[in-house]
């Protein structure tokens, strides 16, 4: 079945710098890749998603890139702010349209 | 309602007891999903409903777990003979149609003593 690997597990960046989180997936039939942000004790919230017919998508300070050939996709956060501190999960649909989540990246924005 | 709601927010029970967790999806969303999230992990798929029927229950860990959605709206996840290993946050999500953007509820934190 689908396997989603996410790196790094923890990431610390200086406020104002950029953060990049990378994920790989195994099922070449995957076609939907959402990213969720989860603050401590809160629910996961969708921040951006991308479909397999698009290579890149941007929404203000957040962008996602997808490389279907290499089966990897990345989240880019620019001009990081303290409120960006959270756990970020990537996810991918598998062959049965089931969304499989990565293990998460804990992002710390340092003052 | 404005979003997905879940009750209770916290549930403490003893090993061997039966628990029910409730999910109220966004009005009009036909698809409903249950996930389980353990500490430090991503949400793990349990079961998916399309309308009233369980379209995919392949994530349920064993036959102690069961879920229903009798009227195609509210869903209840039922766990029989709870075990300490069942302790986790149980998340519900809904989407307008199958596998489109999923909106999560706040979760029910289950602790089995």
Contacts between the chains, C-beta under 8 A, distances in Angstrom:
chain1	res1	chain2	res2	distance
A	6	B	42	7.9
A	32	B	99	6.7
A	34	B	101	7.1
A	34	B	102	7.5
A	36	B	104	7.8
A	42	B	106	7.2
A	43	B	4	7.9
A	43	B	91	6.9
A	43	B	104	4.3
A	43	B	105	6.1
A	43	B	106	4.9
A	43	B	107	6.1
A	44	B	43	6.6
A	44	B	91	7.2
A	44	B	104	4.8
A	45	B	104	7.2
A	46	B	101	5.8
A	46	B	102	7.3
A	46	B	103	7.3
A	49	B	101	6.7
A	89	B	42	4.9
A	89	B	43	7.4
A	91	B	42	7.5
A	93	B	99	6.2
A	96	B	56	6.9
A	97	B	98	6.7
A	97	B	99	4.7
A	98	B	45	5.7
A	98	B	48	7.4
A	98	B	56	6.6
A	98	B	58	7.8
A	98	B	59	7.9
A	98	B	99	7.9
A	99	B	45	6.9
A	99	B	99	6.6
A	99	B	102	7.0
A	100	B	45	7.1
A	101	B	42	3.3
A	101	B	43	5.1
A	101	B	44	7.4
A	102	B	42	5.5
A	103	B	40	7.5
A	103	B	41	5.9
A	103	B	42	5.4
A	104	B	40	7.3
A	104	B	41	7.1
A	104	B	42	5.3
